[in-house]
């Protein structure tokens, strides 16, 4: 019996060291070397202090900022520890009510805007934490933001264009705008 236990314990200790220490430290070291920004959380800084991550959406509700996608995380929006979708289907009355309320909030914030409301401004993403909105969603909000900040609309539109990220590798996905980065660039104007 002892001749079986000793090799089993040796293999157990060896594999524990490899998978519990060597591998995690090697992967962490490589990621910090090759992908330093991503390994550090893709943090965005203002005045040298972190204000958020380019990977996690934040809630903005004042008219002078662009608003991101609604968050399905609860009990508070854009909660990185509670990433999840709402799991509400298109026929769910709770989803219909939530979308109706979100459309009303957008219309109330900008009563003169008669453009169709982009769907990404009224529906949450699968993770509930999406930091991006479509270019159409940014353009939908540009006039409201310009009025609230007393800026020329052309300047706000130029900022949206400057902050627009194209499709990945030029073909995968759609053009999008990171809301936090856009709002930080907007705040930097003043």
Buried (B, 14 or more C-beta within 10 A) or exposed (E): EEEEEEEEEEEEEEEEEEEEEEEEEEEEEEEEEEEEEEBEBBEBEEEEEEBBBBBBBBBBEEBBBBBBBBBBBEEEBBBBEBBBEBEBEEEEEEBEEBBEEBBEBBEEBBEEBEEEBBEBBBBBBEBBBBBBBBBBBBBBBBBBBBBBBEBEEEEBBEBBEEBBBEEEEEEEEEEBBBBBBBBBBBEEEE
